[in-house]
């Protein structure tokens, strides 16, 4: 790896140590993972130099002493626990889209009633995510250029971002959570564009929602969520495996069930449900790209979902899907402006 002379040696050493920890379960000698390790060290070193606050140490959590009985995740969906519902604007949008008598103008009218959503969508379509040559200044124009279903898919993604409030930041920092989720969505969409397979908009939203089961888990089972976090931190366990220890299921399963409850498209449900287990979703490109994007985003240290460690992945799985070390470097080289735009939009939404 070529050393960046603008970054102090001690910062590079700290970044390398952090990446070694992050790869506790992954073999960085495998060609693709080795490439990701190198790119991760460089990215984390830059972040440590420019944004050290993003790497504040999490407070210690004591290991759980009790034995938890398994929970039926289906029962959570029918319990008295207040689980989030889809925002009204998206329900209205879906109703209009499914009405054969409606037009693109009707969809634009529904979206325009929500000023925050309209502002987000206009910023998104004018960002490096699309790189249109001219400015798009109305929702009607955005619908015409992108398409009704594509724009509604983007609208869905941002509509869910204000659902989760009051989660302790020492367990899940929502700002870092959404940064990671945005990055995962951007990377998944870029993979769809790179390989001309799957819908970039669906990949973006699938990536944005892939970890939605994490805050839902914390809302529904806070004691078990804290216990899983403690196991993951203290034992360096993969989060989804720690969740299975304390609940009998993981956030991916819970997130997939929530999206099914919302009656969302099968490809989005599958991408969320199997983002740790792509062997069960090989025919759904969105699921496969979210799986890879999640690992890439975590390796690069972009945001954080509380799930710190990298899964080990056979090199064959990467390369048989076209993700050679060369393609990983090509992907990474074009990410910065798109992510910068996305995070600027995210910051505006959260301010």
Secondary structure, DSSP 8 states (H G I E B T S, - for coil): ----TTS-HHHHHHHHHHHHHHTTTS-TTSHHHHHHHHHHHHHHHHHHHH-GGGG----------S------HHHHHTSSS------HHHHHHHHHHT-TT--HHHHHHHHHT-HHHHHHHHHHHTSTTT--SS---SHHHHHHHH-HHHHHHHHHHHHTTTS-----TTT--HHHHHHHHHHHHHHHHHHHHHHT-S-HHHHHHHHHHTTHHHHHHHHH-HHHHHHHHHHHHHHT--HHHHHHHHHSS-HHHHHHHHHHHTT--HHHHHHHHTTT-GGGGTT-HHHHHHHHHHHHHHHTT-S--S--S-----HHHHHTTT--HHHHHHHHHTHHHHHHHHHHHHHHHH-
